[in-house]
Amino acid sequence: MIRNALEPWHLVVLLVVCLVVFGSKKLPDMARSLGKSARILKAESRAMRGEDDRGSR
């Protein structure tokens, strides 16, 4: 039942709903801020892993 849960037309409907709700001018800004947040999270997780490796020696 869940095997083919996400089909291409689901993504199209989701994109249209996001476009209607947020507007075409806000979507690039939202994507940009999401990318920055992902980069920050990745950098912080690498830093935490590095501190754990140094602390265990």
N, CA, C and O atoms as a Tinker XYZ file with bonds, in Angstrom:
   228  protein
     1  N      0.809000   -1.183000    0.000000    73     2
     2  CA     0.000000    0.000000    0.000000    64     1     3
     3  C      0.864000    1.262000    0.000000    63     2     4     5
     4  O      0.574000    2.202000   -0.741000    81     3
     5  N      1.905000    1.298000    0.807000    73     3     6
     6  CA     2.758000    2.480000    0.903000    64     5     7
     7  C      3.906000    2.407000   -0.101000    63     6     8     9
     8  O      4.699000    3.343000   -0.196000    81     7
     9  N      4.003000    1.347000   -0.824000    73     7    10
    10  CA     5.124000    1.144000   -1.733000    64     9    11
    11  C      5.253000    2.288000   -2.740000    63    10    12    13
    12  O      6.353000    2.801000   -2.945000    81    11
    13  N      4.164000    2.689000   -3.361000    73    11    14
    14  CA     4.194000    3.773000   -4.347000    64    13    15
    15  C      3.464000    4.998000   -3.812000    63    14    16    17
    16  O      2.632000    5.585000   -4.504000    81    15
    17  N      3.770000    5.373000   -2.604000    73    15    18
    18  CA     3.034000    6.453000   -1.952000    64    17    19
    19  C      3.323000    7.813000   -2.573000    63    18    20    21
    20  O      2.415000    8.640000   -2.665000    81    19
    21  N      4.539000    8.071000   -2.996000    73    19    22
    22  CA     4.888000    9.379000   -3.534000    64    21    23
    23  C      5.133000    9.262000   -5.026000    63    22    24    25
    24  O      6.171000    8.765000   -5.463000    81    23
    25  N      4.180000    9.719000   -5.787000    73    23    26
    26  CA     4.283000    9.678000   -7.242000    64    25    27
    27  C      4.581000   11.082000   -7.759000    63    26    28    29
    28  O      4.411000   12.054000   -7.023000    81    27
    29  N      5.017000   11.206000   -8.997000    73    27    30
    30  CA     5.375000   12.531000   -9.526000    64    29    31
    31  C      4.243000   13.554000   -9.466000    63    30    32    33
    32  O      4.504000   14.735000   -9.237000    81    31
    33  N      3.024000   13.143000   -9.660000    73    31    34
    34  CA     1.933000   14.116000   -9.630000    64    33    35
    35  C      1.692000   14.638000   -8.221000    63    34    36    37
    36  O      1.165000   15.737000   -8.053000    81    35
    37  N      2.072000   13.862000   -7.200000    73    35    38
    38  CA     1.982000   14.367000   -5.828000    64    37    39
    39  C      2.910000   15.571000   -5.648000    63    38    40    41
    40  O      2.549000   16.560000   -5.011000    81    39
    41  N      4.102000   15.469000   -6.218000    73    39    42
    42  CA     5.059000   16.569000   -6.115000    64    41    43
    43  C      4.565000   17.810000   -6.848000    63    42    44    45
    44  O      4.782000   18.931000   -6.386000    81    43
    45  N      3.905000   17.619000   -7.982000    73    43    46
    46  CA     3.361000   18.747000   -8.727000    64    45    47
    47  C      2.269000   19.435000   -7.916000    63    46    48    49
    48  O      2.225000   20.663000   -7.851000    81    47
    49  N      1.396000   18.657000   -7.303000    73    47    50
    50  CA     0.335000   19.232000   -6.481000    64    49    51
    51  C      0.938000   19.977000   -5.291000    63    50    52    53
    52  O      0.486000   21.072000   -4.955000    81    51
    53  N      1.938000   19.404000   -4.665000    73    51    54
    54  CA     2.599000   20.056000   -3.540000    64    53    55
    55  C      3.245000   21.374000   -3.954000    63    54    56    57
    56  O      3.162000   22.361000   -3.224000    81    55
    57  N      3.880000   21.396000   -5.107000    73    55    58
    58  CA     4.504000   22.617000   -5.617000    64    57    59
    59  C      3.461000   23.693000   -5.894000    63    58    60    61
    60  O      3.681000   24.863000   -5.580000    81    59
    61  N      2.341000   23.315000   -6.473000    73    59    62
    62  CA     1.272000   24.284000   -6.755000    64    61    63
    63  C      0.699000   24.842000   -5.457000    63    62    64    65
    64  O      0.446000   26.043000   -5.359000    81    63
    65  N      0.493000   23.989000   -4.469000    73    63    66
    66  CA    -0.040000   24.451000   -3.184000    64    65    67
    67  C      0.941000   25.416000   -2.522000    63    66    68    69
    68  O      0.528000   26.454000   -2.005000    81    67
    69  N      2.220000   25.090000   -2.533000    73    67    70
    70  CA     3.228000   25.993000   -1.953000    64    69    71
    71  C      3.253000   27.325000   -2.690000    63    70    72    73
    72  O      3.384000   28.377000   -2.064000    81    71
    73  N      3.130000   27.290000   -3.990000    73    71    74
    74  CA     3.128000   28.509000   -4.785000    64    73    75
    75  C      1.924000   29.378000   -4.456000    63    74    76    77
    76  O      2.040000   30.601000   -4.380000    81    75
    77  N      0.776000   28.756000   -4.262000    73    75    78
    78  CA    -0.436000   29.510000   -3.932000    64    77    79
    79  C     -0.359000   30.075000   -2.519000    63    78    80    81
    80  O     -0.738000   31.222000   -2.286000    81    79
    81  N      0.131000   29.275000   -1.578000    73    79    82
    82  CA     0.162000   29.704000   -0.180000    64    81    83
    83  C      1.214000   30.776000    0.054000    63    82    84    85
    84  O      0.921000   31.791000    0.687000    81    83
    85  N      2.422000   30.580000   -0.438000    73    83    86
    86  CA     3.525000   31.484000   -0.126000    64    85    87
    87  C      3.776000   32.546000   -1.183000    63    86    88    89
    88  O      4.364000   33.583000   -0.877000    81    87
    89  N      3.354000   32.322000   -2.395000    73    87    90
    90  CA     3.599000   33.289000   -3.459000    64    89    91
    91  C      4.938000   33.057000   -4.125000    63    90    92    93
    92  O      5.848000   32.483000   -3.528000    81    91
    93  N      5.054000   33.499000   -5.348000    73    91    94
    94  CA     6.270000   33.221000   -6.127000    64    93    95
    95  C      7.467000   34.038000   -5.650000    63    94    96    97
    96  O      8.607000   33.644000   -5.896000    81    95
    97  N      7.242000   35.153000   -4.982000    73    95    98
    98  CA     8.367000   35.982000   -4.538000    64    97    99
    99  C      8.998000   35.460000   -3.258000    63    98   100   101
   100  O     10.181000   35.703000   -3.019000    81    99
   101  N      8.250000   34.756000   -2.436000    73    99   102
   102  CA     8.770000   34.271000   -1.153000    64   101   103
   103  C      9.499000   32.929000   -1.287000    63   102   104   105
   104  O     10.367000   32.628000   -0.467000    81   103
   105  N      9.173000   32.126000   -2.284000    73   103   106
   106  CA     9.758000   30.781000   -2.391000    64   105   107
   107  C     11.278000   30.788000   -2.538000    63   106   108   109
   108  O     11.932000   29.997000   -1.858000    81   107
   109  N     11.886000   31.633000   -3.383000    73   107   110
   110  CA    13.359000   31.627000   -3.456000    64   109   111
   111  C     14.008000   32.026000   -2.136000    63   110   112   113
   112  O     15.034000   31.460000   -1.756000    81   111
   113  N     13.424000   32.989000   -1.435000    73   111   114
   114  CA    13.973000   33.394000   -0.142000    64   113   115
   115  C     13.881000   32.259000    0.864000    63   114   116   117
   116  O     14.808000   32.035000    1.642000    81   115
   117  N     12.774000   31.549000    0.848000    73   115   118
   118  CA    12.606000   30.422000    1.766000    64   117   119
   119  C     13.602000   29.314000    1.449000    63   118   120   121
   120  O     14.181000   28.723000    2.360000    81   119
   121  N     13.806000   29.030000    0.170000    73   119   122
   122  CA    14.758000   27.995000   -0.223000    64   121   123
   123  C     16.178000   28.392000    0.172000    63   122   124   125
   124  O     16.961000   27.555000    0.621000    81   123
   125  N     16.505000   29.671000    0.002000    73   123   126
   126  CA    17.833000   30.152000    0.362000    64   125   127
   127  C     18.077000   30.023000    1.864000    63   126   128   129
   128  O     19.143000   29.577000    2.289000    81   127
   129  N     17.092000   30.411000    2.657000    73   127   130
   130  CA    17.262000   30.320000    4.108000    64   129   131
   131  C     17.307000   28.867000    4.571000    63   130   132   133
   132  O     18.006000   28.547000    5.532000    81   131
   133  N     16.574000   27.989000    3.903000    73   131   134
   134  CA    16.626000   26.564000    4.228000    64   133   135
   135  C     18.010000   25.992000    3.923000    63   134   136   137
   136  O     18.534000   25.185000    4.690000    81   135
   137  N     18.593000   26.407000    2.811000    73   135   138
   138  CA    19.950000   25.967000    2.464000    64   137   139
   139  C     20.988000   26.449000    3.459000    63   138   140   141
   140  O     21.893000   25.703000    3.833000    81   139
   141  N     20.857000   27.702000    3.891000    73   139   142
   142  CA    21.790000   28.234000    4.896000    64   141   143
   143  C     21.660000   27.470000    6.203000    63   142   144   145
   144  O     22.661000   27.148000    6.844000    81   143
   145  N     20.431000   27.183000    6.593000    73   143   146
   146  CA    20.213000   26.441000    7.830000    64   145   147
   147  C     20.810000   25.042000    7.747000    63   146   148   149
   148  O     21.394000   24.552000    8.714000    81   147
   149  N     20.663000   24.404000    6.598000    73   147   150
   150  CA    21.229000   23.063000    6.427000    64   149   151
   151  C     22.753000   23.105000    6.506000    63   150   152   153
   152  O     23.370000   22.220000    7.098000    81   151
   153  N     23.361000   24.135000    5.909000    73   151   154
   154  CA    24.820000   24.264000    5.978000    64   153   155
   155  C     25.294000   24.491000    7.405000    63   154   156   157
   156  O     26.294000   23.910000    7.828000    81   155
   157  N     24.585000   25.330000    8.146000    73   155   158
   158  CA    24.958000   25.592000    9.528000    64   157   159
   159  C     24.840000   24.329000   10.363000    63   158   160   161
   160  O     25.726000   24.023000   11.160000    81   159
   161  N     23.750000   23.596000   10.183000    73   159   162
   162  CA    23.546000   22.345000   10.919000    64   161   163
   163  C     24.648000   21.339000   10.609000    63   162   164   165
   164  O     25.144000   20.660000   11.508000    81   163
   165  N     25.026000   21.245000    9.347000    73   163   166
   166  CA    26.084000   20.321000    8.938000    64   165   167
   167  C     27.421000   20.707000    9.563000    63   166   168   169
   168  O     28.161000   19.850000   10.046000    81   167
   169  N     27.722000   22.002000    9.549000    73   167   170
   170  CA    28.988000   22.468000   10.128000    64   169   171
   171  C     29.017000   22.240000   11.635000    63   170   172   173
   172  O     30.042000   21.832000   12.180000    81   171
   173  N     27.910000   22.497000   12.304000    73   171   174
   174  CA    27.862000   22.299000   13.753000    64   173   175
   175  C     27.974000   20.824000   14.120000    63   174   176   177
   176  O     28.624000   20.479000   15.106000    81   175
   177  N     27.349000   19.955000   13.338000    73   175   178
   178  CA    27.453000   18.520000   13.649000    64   177   179
   179  C     28.879000   18.019000   13.428000    63   178   180   181
   180  O     29.361000   17.166000   14.173000    81   179
   181  N     29.562000   18.553000   12.393000    73   179   182
   182  CA    30.971000   18.181000   12.182000    64   181   183
   183  C     31.828000   18.666000   13.345000    63   182   184   185
   184  O     32.723000   17.956000   13.803000    81   183
   185  N     31.553000   19.877000   13.821000    73   183   186
   186  CA    32.322000   20.426000   14.935000    64   185   187
   187  C     32.101000   19.600000   16.199000    63   186   188   189
   188  O     33.044000   19.346000   16.949000    81   187
   189  N     30.878000   19.187000   16.433000    73   187   190
   190  CA    30.599000   18.373000   17.620000    64   189   191
   191  C     31.288000   17.020000   17.531000    63   190   192   193
   192  O     31.803000   16.514000   18.528000    81   191
   193  N     31.297000   16.432000   16.334000    73   191   194
   194  CA    31.990000   15.156000   16.168000    64   193   195
   195  C     33.478000   15.333000   16.402000    63   194   196   197
   196  O     34.120000   14.465000   16.994000    81   195
   197  N     34.036000   16.449000   15.945000    73   195   198
   198  CA    35.455000   16.727000   16.146000    64   197   199
   199  C     35.789000   16.913000   17.605000    63   198   200   201
   200  O     36.849000   16.471000   18.048000    81   199
   201  N     34.923000   17.552000   18.369000    73   199   202
   202  CA    35.154000   17.727000   19.808000    64   201   203
   203  C     35.066000   16.392000   20.532000    63   202   204   205
   204  O     35.818000   16.156000   21.477000    81   203
   205  N     34.167000   15.521000   20.111000    73   203   206
   206  CA    34.043000   14.220000   20.734000    64   205   207
   207  C     35.298000   13.382000   20.500000    63   206   208   209
   208  O     35.744000   12.665000   21.395000    81   207
   209  N     35.863000   13.474000   19.303000    73   207   210
   210  CA    37.085000   12.717000   19.007000    64   209   211
   211  C     38.263000   13.230000   19.817000    63   210   212   213
   212  O     39.081000   12.438000   20.285000    81   211
   213  N     38.364000   14.546000   19.990000    73   211   214
   214  CA    39.471000   15.109000   20.765000    64   213   215
   215  C     39.305000   14.861000   22.252000    63   214   216   217
   216  O     40.294000   14.689000   22.966000    81   215
   217  N     38.076000   14.840000   22.725000    73   215   218
   218  CA    37.822000   14.662000   24.148000    64   217   219
   219  C     38.049000   13.239000   24.624000    63   218   220   221
   220  O     38.299000   13.028000   25.811000    81   219
   221  N     37.972000   12.264000   23.747000    73   219   222
   222  CA    38.119000   10.866000   24.154000    64   221   223
   223  C     39.566000   10.400000   24.207000    63   222   224   225
   224  O     39.833000    9.279000   24.640000    81   223
   225  N     40.504000   11.237000   23.775000    73   223   226
   226  CA    41.915000   10.819000   23.757000    64   225   227
   227  C     42.548000   10.886000   25.082000    63   226   228
   228  O     43.729000   10.566000   25.220000    81   227
